[in-house]
């Protein structure tokens, strides 16, 4: 059904973003700019242009997500609250800048959110996800797959 198509599209987008970030020159520029903006500027990387490209890529991914989700749920002006909270939680738990960490955290949070929402309450699922973020921040501030700051 359509939900399987959404899953396949999400996997294709994930592979595409991974390939973009790890196999292309623009991905190298994005990673260099993220790692050390001043050094990237010193090497002649147009940092502001890279930031604009990253912003545009993020906006395009958000638009694609909206196009994929609207046939499943209703579109209204408050529709992004829960996915935004869960996305923030996934990024923090996975580790900033870690794509494998984001995938593992997304599976962990998505499955636990679904199971807890069905058997207990959706509110409890969000509370437990937030508590998990707090625990990760206390015991492993760089996230599950993140690296320690230099």
N, C-alpha and C positions, 0 to 999 in steps of 0.2 A: 504494500500500500504506500501511500504518500510518506508516512513516517519512516519507512525503510529508505525511501529516496532521500529524505532529509539526513538520515544517518550516513548514507553513501556520500552525499554532498559534503557533509561535515568532514568525513575522512579525506575526501579529495582536497578540500580547502586546507586541512591540516598538513597534508603531504606537500601541497603547493607552497604554503608558507614556509615549511621546513626547507624545501628545495630553494626557495628564494633567499632565505636567510643564510643557508650554508653553502650554496653552490654558485651564487652569482656575485658579480662585482658590487651591485647595489646592496646586497646583503652584507658584504664585507664592509662597505662604507657605513651601513647602519650599525653594525656591531662595533666598529671602531669609534663612531661618534658616541654610542652609548657608553662605551668603556671609559673614554677619556676625551672630553670635548676639546680641551685646550691642545692636547697632542694632535688630535685630528685636524684642528685648525692649522697647527704648525706644519703639518704635512700637506697642506693645501686642499684638504677636503672641504667642499662648500657645505658647512654644517647647517646653515639655515635652509638650504635647498634640501638636504637630507631630512631635516625635521619636517619640512613641508611634504615631502614624499611619504614619510611615515604617517603623518596626520591624514593624508589622502588615502593611504592604504587602510588605515584604521576606519575611516569613514566608509570606504567601499565595503569592508568586511561587515561593518554594522548594517549597512544597507542590504547586503546579501542575506544576513541573518534575519532582517525584518521581512524580506521577500519570502524566505523559506518558512518563517513561523506564522505569518498572517493567515494562510489557509488552514492552519491547525487551531488557532485561537483568534479571538476577536481583536481588532485593532482599535485602540483608544489611547488617549494621551497619557495615561498612567501605566501602560502595559510593560514598561521596562524595569520597574523597581526590583522585582524578585530576580530576574536574570542578572541585573547589574550587581546586586548584592552577592549572588552566587559566583559571578565572574571575579569580583574583587577577592572573595574568599579563596577561590581556586588559584589565583595568581600569587597571593600571599603564602598559601600553604605549599604550592609547588616550588616557589622560589622565583624572585624577580629575574627575568631574562632566561629562565630555563623552560624550554619547550617540552622536554620529556617530563619535567616536574609538573607542568601545567596539565599534561595529558593524564598522568597518574592521579593528580589531585582532582581533576574533573571527574574521572571515573569514581573515585572515592566519595566525593561530595555528591555527585549525581545519584549514585546508587543508594547511599545512605539517606539522602533527602527524599528520594522516591519511596523507600521502604518505610522510613519513619512517618512520612506524610500519610501513607496508606493505613498503617497499623495504629498510629497514635494521632498526631495532629500536624498540619503544615507549619503552624507556629513553632511547635516544639522542634521540628526539623531545622528551622532557621536559627533557633536559639542554640541548638547543639552545634551547628556549623560555626556559629560565632564563637562559642566556647572553644571549639577546636582551633580556630584562628588564634585565640588568646593563648592557648597552650603551646602552639607552634611558635608564636612570637616570644614566649617566655623561655622555652627550652631549646629552640633552634631558630633564632631570629632570621637566618638566611633562607629559611624554608627547607623543605625536604630534600630538594635537589640543587639548591642554590650553593654558591661558593662564598666563603668568608671574604669580607671586604679587605682590601690591601692596607 
